[in-house]
Amino acid sequence: MEHDTTAEDQRRWDAVLRRDASAEGQFVYGVTSTGVYCRPGCPARHPKRQNVVFFPDSHSAEQQGFRACLRCHPRQASPTDKTLAAIQQACRLIEQAEQPLTLHALAQAVGISAYHFQRHFKAVTGLTPKAYAEAHRSRTVRAALNDPATTVTQALYEAGYSSGSRFYEQANGILGMTPTAYKNGGADTEIRFALGECSLGAILVACSAKGVCAILLGDDPERLLRDLQDHFPRAHLLGGEAEFEQLVAQVVGYIETPVLGLALPLDIQGTAFQQRVWQALREIPAGQTVSYSEIANRIGAPRAVRAVGTACGANRIAVAIPCHRVVRTDGSLSGYRWGIERKRALLEREKG
């Protein structure tokens, strides 16, 4: 059987050497000298690399004549699969509960000790059970506030807040404004903006009183402005100020010449998980890239790779929160909110 030495197989072999349980379900490996196939985390002695071939699943390995290992039982549901199912069940319980559930109640409901439940829950979702519940309530209250028939008070209580004071303390970070202002589509919120042009196309920079709240890139300036208006439909948008246009020039200068650096006060609005991801992105030096899985590891949520990708896609502050520096494990470029070619151009300039 021909030995494959692709970058993907090298990644798989590294996982085998680490006995990486997080790779469970992604592949199995067969040992040609024994005719046995195993999980990535099999405790058996490591085979020689030249005797190892990889398969996407047990069925594929067995089609090639390999038999299942009697130590790691790769045909059975892995401990990782069982843990993921338990965490998914816990998420549903949190989302359906009328009142917040305690850590012990959740752990007991899914059949895991409280200690291991807390650790596994954070590894999978990127959040503690308490933070996940708060994030779910935040999403629920956003949806309720967008309903014209629902008052602010009704929205808070329907989302599970027994007291409005707690939410009002967090409202600016979650909504970017008070709940009443959000309910009114950003009414009385003043946002200054300016449009410009750079080598990547049109650019829009917008600021609230707290700092830059949007840097948008695209082909059509009018579409960028509509995007801003859609996000704050009743905010007071102020454009055309000469002083503010200097800020746009600063951002454009950074895009054209990244070595200049960019230090701006930011008004970062998002869930607790998103903000952790975005902070990790800001710590990536210019000229370097990291993988989505590495970001997940850096924020202490190694299994939340897909959620990291979603958080990158939700970023509205291009270049200042450099989601363009995140790539696939093999180094190839993946999706970018403002287009894959803009991502490639930004990275080439930073490395140049």
Secondary structure, DSSP 8 states (H G I E B T S, - for coil): ------HHHHHHHHHHHHT-GGGTTT-EEEETTTTEEE-TT--S----GGGEEEESSHHHHHHTT-EE-TTT-TTS--HHHHHHHHHHHHHHHHHH-SS---HHHHHHHHT--HHHHHHHHHHHHSS-HHHHHHHHHHHHHHHHHT-TTS-HHHHHHHTT-S-HHHHHHHHHHHHSS-HHHHHTTSTT-EEEEEEEEETTEEEEEEE-SSSEEEEEEES-HHHHHHHHHHHSTTSEEEE--HHHHHHHHHHHHHHH-GGG-----B---S-HHHHHHHHHHHTS-TT--EEHHHHHHHTT-TT-HHHHHHHHHH--BTTTS-GGGEE-TTS-----TT-HHHHHHHHHHHH-
